[in-house]
Amino acid sequence: MNAQNATERPGADLVTELLGVENFWMLNIPYRPGEPLYGAATRVIGAAHELNEVHGQVARAAQAALEILGPVSRGEFNGSAPSYVRLRSSVRQIGRLVSQQNESYEQLNESIFAYRQLISESNSSQVTHVKAHELDNDHGAGRDDDWAVSGDLSLGALEAVEAGELRFHQSAVYGYIYLSDGQGQRPNPEVWPETVQRLVTDGLLVRDTSEGLYRPGQLLSLTPLGEVALRDARTATPRVSAALSRSGATAISGPGVEPAAAPATGMAPKPFRSR
């Protein structure tokens, strides 16, 4: 569950919901200065802190405005020029701060999106790319959200939906999207909302729009096309692994390379197993 409070620290809350990091100040710790992910994580930290700060200023300005508006609501406002000056100044300040808060929220959202995209690209360069489904090349080529279904992201999302109770939500306060499992927690293993959105667009998943987007969230399910894609992805994964294994064995075996002699029964020590 998200331990952050969106009404007090919306920046921290957004980072927790979308990145699963309870302490956003620690986001850049795993990376070295100079790495792209370090810079992206640092921008998320700064944007989250900025949103928290501006939100606090809005809350304080609103509290001050309530002190001015209190006499008005009780019919005690004398209507003098100085009183109106204070009221107008308070309203203008709240409007300016709310506008700044909206800009800070958008900046944080963009920073998180860029950070997640870098993580996806980094993961894709380190793992074997397994294609979960075949789409029409003209339909899928060159799209900005191709990263969301790269590597095994789409396979993980399809499997999470198949397991049941994966729900699509939108924050009632700030409008960002997130996912939850049957216990109302973030899915584990993690599934990204951008991946689900892309799979819905491609017709592999469908959202139950008869349910509330805020509460309880819209239940996700596989379409017939999604079921086919999931089966294809599962059969492709062991096939690729087997091919890599055979390729490795062929590279080791060959002319002039003799197979290792089998150890005599009872003579070989037990292999060490790391725990």
N, C-alpha and C positions, 0 to 999 in steps of 0.2 A: 504494500500500500504506500501511497505517496504521503510522506510525513510532513511535507511542506504545507504552508497555509497560503493559498492564493490571495487572500484578502490582506495579508501582511507582507509577504515576500513573493510577488508574482513572478519575478525573474527566476528565483530559485525553484519555484513550483513548475515553471515551464521547462527548465532544464531537467528536472527530475522526471516529469511526464514523458518527455521526448527522448531523453538520453539515458535515463535510469541512473543518474548520478545524484546522490543525496547532497553532497557538498560540491557545489559548482566551482569553488575555488581550487579544487584538486584536479580539475579536468585536464590540465596540460602537464600534469606530473609525469605520465608515462612517456612523454616525448622529449627529445633533446632540442634546445634552442636552435633555431635555423631550419628545423624540419617543417614542411608545410602543415602537418597536423598540429604542431606546437603553435604556430601562428594562428591557425583556425580556432583551436581550443582557447587560446588567449583572447581572441575576439569575442567568443561566446561568453567568457568570464566577464569581460568589460561590459558587454551589452546587458548581461543579467544584473550586474551590480548597478548599472545606470537605471534600469527599469525599477529595481527595488528602491533606489534613492528618489526618483521622481514620484513613484507611487506614495512614498512617505510624505513628500511635499504636498501632494494633492490632498492626502488625508488631513494634514495639519491646516491647510488652507480652508478645507471644508469645515473643519471644527471651528475655526475662527469666524467663518461666515455664519455658522449656526448661532454663535453668540450675538452677532449683529441682527440676524433674522428673528431671534427669539422674541424681542420686544415687539417686532412687527406682527408676529403671529398672535401675541397676546393683546394687541391693540394699544400698545404703549409707545409706539413710534411717533415722535413729535413732528416729523416731517421737516425738520430744520435742514438748511443747506449742508452743514457739516455732516449730518447723519447720512444724507444722500451720497455725499462724497465717499464716505467709508464704505457704503453699500456697493456703489459702482466700482470702486477700487477692488473690493473683495471678489465681485463677480468676474471682473476682467482677469484677475490673477488666477482664479480657478480655470477659466477658459484657456488661458495661456498654458497652464500646467497640464491640463488634460490633453491639449494638442501635443505637447512635448511627450507626454506619457504614451500616446498612440504611436508617435515616431519611434520611441524607444522600444516599444513592443515589436514593431515591424522590423527594426534593426536586429533585435534578438532572434526573431523568427528566421530572418535571412542568414544570420550567422550560424544558427543551428543547422539549417538546410545545407549550407556550404560545408560545414564540418562533417555531416553525415555523408555527403557525397564524396568527400576525400577519403573517409573510412572505407566506403564501398569500393572506390577505385583501388585503394591499397590492398584490400582483401582480394579483389579480382585478379590482381597481378601476382598474388602468392598462391592461389589455389587453382586446381584444374577447372576450367569452365565446363559446366554440365548444362546443356540446353534443356530446359524443362518443357518447352512446347514450341511448336513451329507456327509462326505467324506469317501472313503475307508480307513479303519484303517491302513492297511499296507502302504498306500500312505502318510498318514498324520502324523503317529506316529513318535515322536522323532525328529522332524525338528527344526532347530535353530530359525526359524521365527514364531513358533506357537504363541508366545506372541502377534504378530501383529494382530491376528484375535481372541484374547481372549475377554471375556466379550461381550460388545456391539460394539466393534470396527468395526467388519465386517458389522454389520447391519447398522451402521452410514454411512459407505462408500457406501454400496449398495443404501441407500436412497439418498445420495448426488449425485450419478451418475444418479439415476432415475430422480432427479429434473432437470438435464440437465446442460450442459456447464462446467462440471468438466474436467479440462485438466491436463495432465501429462507433466511436464517440466524437462529439465536438464539445469543446469547453464553452459553457454558457457565459463565462466571464470574458474570455479573450478570443474565442472562436477557433483556436487551434485544434487539430485532430489528434486522436490517440486511440489505442486499442486496449481491451481488457479481456481476461479469460473468464471462466465460469465463476471464479471467486472474487471478481472485481479487481484483480491485480493485473499488472503488466504481464503479457505472455512470456513464458520462459520455456524454451529458447525464445529470444527476442524476435518479434516480427515488426517491420516498420510500416507505418501507415501509408507511406508513399508507395510501397510495394503492393499493398492491398488496393489502393486507388487505381494503380496501373492495371492490376489483374481484373478489377471490376470493369474498367474501360475496355479491356480486351475481351470481355465476355467469359472469363474463366470463373469469376466469382459474382455473386449477387447479394445485395443488402436487402434486409427485410424493412422496407420503408414504412410499413404499417406501425413500427415501433418508434418510440421517441429517440431522436438523435442525441439528446442530452442524457436522459434516463428512460429506460435502462440501457440504451444504446441499441444500435441496429445489428441484429444477428446476421452473420455472414455464412453463406453456404456455397457449395460447389455447383456450378452448372454442369450439364453433360459434357461440354467442351473442357471444363476444368477437370472433371473426372478422368477424361482421356489424357489430358496433359500430365496429370499426376501419375497415372500408370506408366506413361511413356518415360517420365523422368526417373521413376523407380527402376525400370528395366534398363535404362541407359546408364545409371550410376554403377551397378556391378559390372556391366559390360565394359565400361571404360576402365574400371579398376583391373579387370581380368586382362584387358589388352595391354595395359601398362606393365602388369606382372609378367606377361609373356614376352613383352619387348625387353624387359630387364633380364630375363632368363636367357634370351637369345644373345643379348650383348655379352653376357658372361661366358656362355658356351661358345664353342667354335673350334676350328682347326687348331691343333697344338695346345688346346686347353683340356686337361684331363679332369674328369669329375672327381670330387673329393671322395676318398674311401669312406665307406660307412663304418661307424665305430662298432666295435665288438659289443655284443649284448652284455649288459651288466657292468661294462668297463667305463662307460662315459659318465662323467659327473652330471648331476642334475643341473639344468640350466638355472641361472639366477633370474629371479622375477622381481622386477621393481614394483613397488606398491605405490 
